[in-house]
Amino acid sequence: MLAPVATIATCNRDNTRNLRKGLETMTVTQVFRRCVEAIRDGVLITRESAKDKEFHFQNWFSGRLKEIGLPFEAGGRNSYPDFRMVQFTDGYELKGLAYPGRYASYDSNSQVPTGFHNGRHIYYVFGRYPKKPDGNSYPLLDLVVCDGDFMNADHDYVHENKHVKGFGSYGDIMIRDRKMYVVPTPFYLIDGSAHHHTLVLPAHVQPGKGLFQVGELVRKEAAELIVGYSFDLRTNDIVPEKIPNPGAGTGHAFRAWRLDGSPDDAVSLRPVDPATMEREASDDEEDA
């Protein structure tokens, strides 16, 4: 059941007033709260048809942003992030996942995840919904909203698509290097996040009243960094170029939060198994 219009309007005015006074320094707490409240109220995802495999979750999230009452811009198909707040430098990138189905990793086309991009603080919104619903309206089963640094703390890498010319017997074919990044999802990284609604923020950030902590998560930097790779067209072998990571072992601390009234099941960090991610990605390609 949706909240009465008057209640939403009053909440919108209060949210805007608080933000202008500087009582809130980020929008993510409000966004997370409204998403969880909508799930509790039974607000369903609605797709236009069974062929709508991309925008149904984005449309649901857009509805929550409208209810908050803060101006935002929605990007196009290939823009990043999917939603950009107008008055604040927050952006939201969405990823909907069918359940049961692929959950350990997702494909990030031409954009490596990050917590900071083009002057904006980036948050990732992961939601799972039924893989085979019995109609075009269905519930959001679980939700994780996380700071982009939880996915990847590197802010320096800038993605670019490059190409080489002269391939083929006639030398008139171009090879385009369009990178796809396979990234672990928070449902895989965080043990205990499935079937719950969880907010993940850097450890120093206090989300304010109405939320309680359910875990501390520390991600440590790898021993090596990949700075390049080569691909042999004769053998189809790809070879990474690595260097020692100057920040090897550095811990990036985060805390997991839930909205009051949610289950207090604790969460913890799950170690990543590259074989699981590779196998899942390969299975997804075969299904496609």
C-alpha positions as CSV (number, residue, x, y, z in Angstrom):
1,M,0.0,0.0,0.0
2,L,1.4,3.4,-1.0
3,A,1.7,6.1,1.7
4,P,-1.0,8.8,1.5
5,V,-0.2,11.6,-0.9
6,A,-0.2,14.2,1.9
7,T,2.2,12.2,3.9
8,I,4.6,11.9,0.9
9,A,4.3,15.6,0.2
10,T,5.1,16.5,3.8
11,C,8.1,14.1,3.8
12,N,9.3,15.7,0.5
13,R,9.2,19.2,2.0
14,D,11.0,18.0,5.2
15,N,13.7,16.2,3.2
16,T,14.4,19.2,1.0
17,R,14.5,21.6,4.0
18,N,16.9,19.3,5.9
19,L,19.2,19.0,3.0
20,R,19.3,22.8,2.4
21,K,20.1,23.3,6.1
22,G,23.0,20.9,5.8
23,L,21.5,18.5,8.3
24,E,22.0,15.7,5.7
25,T,25.2,15.5,3.6
26,M,24.2,12.7,1.3
27,T,21.0,11.4,-0.4
28,V,21.7,7.7,-0.1
29,T,20.1,7.3,3.4
30,Q,16.9,8.8,2.1
31,V,17.0,6.7,-1.0
32,F,17.6,3.5,0.8
33,R,14.9,4.2,3.4
34,R,12.3,5.0,0.7
35,C,13.2,1.8,-1.2
36,V,12.8,-0.4,1.8
37,E,9.5,1.3,2.8
38,A,8.1,0.7,-0.7
39,I,9.1,-3.0,-0.5
40,R,7.4,-3.3,2.8
41,D,4.3,-1.5,1.4
42,G,4.1,-4.0,-1.4
43,V,5.0,-1.6,-4.2
44,L,5.7,-4.0,-7.2
45,I,8.0,-3.8,-10.1
46,T,6.0,-3.5,-13.3
47,R,7.4,-4.3,-16.8
48,E,5.8,-3.3,-20.0
49,S,6.1,-6.9,-21.4
50,A,8.1,-10.0,-21.0
51,K,10.7,-8.5,-23.4
52,D,11.5,-5.7,-20.9
53,K,14.7,-7.1,-19.4
54,E,16.5,-3.9,-18.5
55,F,14.3,-0.9,-17.6
56,H,11.6,-2.4,-15.2
57,F,13.9,-2.2,-12.2
58,Q,15.1,1.3,-13.2
59,N,11.5,2.4,-13.5
60,W,10.7,1.1,-10.0
61,F,13.7,3.0,-8.6
62,S,12.8,6.1,-10.5
63,G,9.4,6.0,-8.7
64,R,11.1,6.0,-5.4
65,L,13.3,9.0,-6.3
66,K,10.2,10.9,-7.3
67,E,8.5,10.1,-4.0
68,I,11.5,11.6,-2.1
69,G,11.0,14.8,-4.0
70,L,14.7,15.7,-4.8
71,P,15.4,16.6,-8.5
72,F,17.3,14.0,-10.5
73,E,18.2,13.2,-14.1
74,A,17.9,9.8,-15.7
75,G,20.6,8.8,-18.1
76,G,20.3,7.1,-21.5
77,R,21.0,3.5,-22.4
78,N,24.8,3.9,-22.4
79,S,25.3,6.7,-19.9
80,Y,26.8,6.4,-16.4
81,P,25.5,6.4,-13.8
82,D,21.9,5.6,-14.4
83,F,20.5,8.4,-12.2
84,R,22.2,11.7,-11.2
85,M,20.9,13.9,-8.4
86,V,20.6,17.6,-9.5
87,Q,21.3,19.5,-6.3
88,F,23.9,17.1,-4.9
89,T,26.8,15.2,-6.4
90,D,25.4,11.8,-5.9
91,G,24.8,9.3,-8.6
92,Y,23.1,5.9,-8.7
93,E,24.0,2.9,-10.9
94,L,21.4,0.1,-10.9
95,K,21.7,-3.6,-11.5
96,G,18.7,-5.9,-11.5
97,L,19.3,-9.6,-11.1
98,A,16.8,-12.4,-11.7
99,Y,16.4,-15.0,-8.9
100,P,17.1,-17.8,-9.0
101,G,19.9,-17.2,-11.5
102,R,23.3,-15.6,-11.8
103,Y,24.2,-13.9,-8.5
104,A,27.9,-14.1,-7.8
105,S,28.9,-11.7,-10.6
106,Y,27.5,-9.3,-13.2
107,D,28.7,-7.8,-16.4
108,S,29.7,-4.2,-16.4
109,N,29.8,-3.1,-20.0
110,S,32.5,-0.5,-20.8
111,Q,32.5,0.9,-17.2
112,V,34.5,-0.4,-14.3
113,P,32.7,0.2,-11.0
114,T,34.0,3.0,-8.8
115,G,32.9,5.1,-5.9
116,F,33.8,8.4,-7.6
117,H,33.2,9.4,-11.3
118,N,33.3,12.7,-13.0
119,G,32.9,14.6,-9.8
120,R,30.1,12.5,-8.5
121,H,29.9,10.1,-5.5
122,I,28.6,6.8,-7.0
123,Y,26.3,4.4,-5.2
124,Y,25.3,1.0,-6.6
125,V,21.8,-0.4,-6.2
126,F,21.3,-4.2,-6.6
127,G,17.9,-5.7,-6.5
128,R,16.7,-9.2,-7.2
129,Y,13.3,-10.2,-8.6
130,P,11.6,-13.5,-9.6
131,K,13.2,-15.0,-12.7
132,K,9.9,-16.4,-14.0
133,P,7.1,-14.2,-12.6
134,D,3.5,-15.2,-13.4
135,G,2.7,-11.8,-14.7
136,N,4.2,-8.4,-15.5
137,S,4.1,-7.2,-11.9
138,Y,6.2,-8.8,-9.2
139,P,8.0,-7.9,-5.9
140,L,11.6,-6.9,-5.3
141,L,12.9,-9.9,-3.3
142,D,16.0,-8.3,-1.7
143,L,18.1,-5.2,-2.0
144,V,21.7,-4.0,-1.4
145,V,22.6,-0.3,-1.8
146,C,26.4,0.2,-1.4
147,D,29.0,2.8,-1.8
148,G,30.8,2.3,-5.1
149,D,34.1,2.0,-3.3
150,F,32.9,-1.3,-1.9
151,M,33.0,-2.6,-5.4
152,N,36.3,-0.9,-6.4
153,A,38.2,1.8,-4.5
154,D,40.3,2.9,-7.5
155,H,39.3,6.3,-8.8
156,D,42.2,6.9,-11.2
157,Y,41.4,4.4,-14.0
158,V,39.6,6.0,-16.9
159,H,37.9,3.6,-19.4
160,E,38.4,4.1,-23.1
161,N,37.5,2.0,-26.1
162,K,40.4,1.7,-28.6
163,H,40.8,0.0,-31.9
164,V,43.4,-1.2,-34.4
165,K,43.1,-1.2,-38.2
166,G,44.4,-3.5,-40.9
167,F,43.0,-6.8,-39.8
168,G,42.0,-9.6,-42.3
169,S,43.2,-10.8,-45.6
170,Y,42.4,-7.5,-47.3
171,G,43.6,-5.3,-44.4
172,D,40.3,-3.4,-44.2
173,I,38.8,-4.8,-41.0
174,M,39.0,-2.9,-37.7
175,I,39.3,-4.6,-34.4
176,R,37.6,-2.7,-31.6
177,D,38.7,-3.3,-28.0
178,R,35.5,-2.8,-26.1
179,K,36.1,-4.1,-22.6
180,M,33.6,-5.8,-20.4
181,Y,34.3,-6.1,-16.7
182,V,32.9,-9.1,-14.7
183,V,32.4,-7.9,-11.1
184,P,31.4,-9.7,-8.0
185,T,27.9,-8.7,-6.7
186,P,27.3,-7.6,-3.0
187,F,25.0,-10.6,-2.7
188,Y,28.1,-12.8,-3.2
189,L,30.6,-10.6,-1.4
190,I,28.3,-10.2,1.7
191,D,27.3,-13.4,3.5
192,G,23.9,-12.8,5.0
193,S,22.7,-10.2,2.5
194,A,20.3,-12.5,0.6
195,H,16.6,-11.9,1.3
196,H,17.3,-8.8,3.3
197,H,17.6,-5.0,2.6
198,T,21.2,-3.8,3.4
199,L,23.0,-0.5,3.1
200,V,26.8,-0.5,2.9
201,L,28.7,2.7,3.6
202,P,32.3,3.6,4.5
203,A,33.0,2.9,8.2
204,H,33.4,6.6,9.0
205,V,30.0,7.6,7.6
206,Q,27.1,7.7,10.1
207,P,23.8,7.2,8.3
208,G,21.7,8.9,11.0
209,K,18.7,7.9,13.0
210,G,16.4,5.0,12.0
211,L,19.2,2.6,11.0
212,F,21.1,0.0,12.9
213,Q,24.4,-1.7,12.2
214,V,24.6,-5.4,11.3
215,G,28.2,-5.9,10.4
216,E,31.7,-4.6,9.7
217,L,33.2,-5.4,6.3
218,V,36.9,-4.8,5.5
219,R,38.1,-5.3,1.9
220,K,41.9,-5.6,1.4
221,E,43.8,-4.6,-1.7
222,A,45.4,-7.3,-3.8
223,A,49.1,-8.0,-4.0
224,E,49.3,-7.2,-7.7
225,L,47.6,-4.8,-10.1
226,I,46.8,-5.5,-13.8
227,V,48.1,-2.6,-15.8
228,G,47.7,-4.1,-19.3
229,Y,47.1,-7.3,-21.3
230,S,48.0,-8.7,-24.7
231,F,45.9,-10.9,-27.0
232,D,47.4,-13.3,-29.5
233,L,45.0,-13.6,-32.5
234,R,46.8,-16.7,-33.7
235,T,46.3,-18.7,-30.5
236,N,43.5,-16.8,-28.8
237,D,45.6,-16.4,-25.7
238,I,45.2,-13.4,-23.5
239,V,48.1,-12.6,-21.1
240,P,47.8,-10.0,-18.3
241,E,50.6,-7.6,-17.4
242,K,51.0,-7.1,-13.7
243,I,52.9,-4.9,-11.3
244,P,53.2,-5.0,-7.5
245,N,50.4,-3.0,-5.8
246,P,51.9,-0.2,-3.7
247,G,48.8,-0.4,-1.5
248,A,48.9,-4.2,-1.1
249,G,47.1,-5.3,2.0
250,T,45.5,-1.9,2.7
251,G,42.1,-2.4,4.3
252,H,39.1,-0.4,3.2
253,A,36.5,-0.5,6.0
254,F,32.7,-0.4,5.6
255,R,29.7,-1.0,7.8
256,A,26.4,-2.6,6.9
257,W,23.2,-1.1,8.0
258,R,19.5,-2.0,8.1
259,L,16.3,0.1,8.5
260,D,14.6,-0.1,11.9
261,G,12.1,-3.0,12.0
262,S,14.3,-5.2,9.7
263,P,15.8,-8.5,10.9
264,D,19.0,-8.1,12.8
265,D,20.8,-11.0,11.1
266,A,24.5,-10.2,11.1
267,V,26.5,-10.0,7.9
268,S,30.2,-10.8,7.1
269,L,32.5,-10.7,4.2
270,R,32.8,-13.8,2.0
271,P,36.1,-14.5,0.2
272,V,35.9,-14.3,-3.6
273,D,36.4,-17.5,-5.5
274,P,37.5,-16.5,-9.1
275,A,36.6,-20.0,-10.3
276,T,32.9,-19.5,-9.3
277,M,32.7,-16.1,-11.0
278,E,34.4,-17.4,-14.2
279,R,32.1,-20.5,-14.3
280,E,29.0,-18.4,-13.7
281,A,29.9,-15.9,-16.4
282,S,30.6,-18.7,-18.9
283,D,27.2,-20.3,-18.1
284,D,25.5,-17.0,-18.7
285,E,27.2,-16.6,-22.1
286,E,26.0,-20.1,-23.1
287,D,22.5,-19.3,-22.1
288,A,22.5,-16.1,-24.1
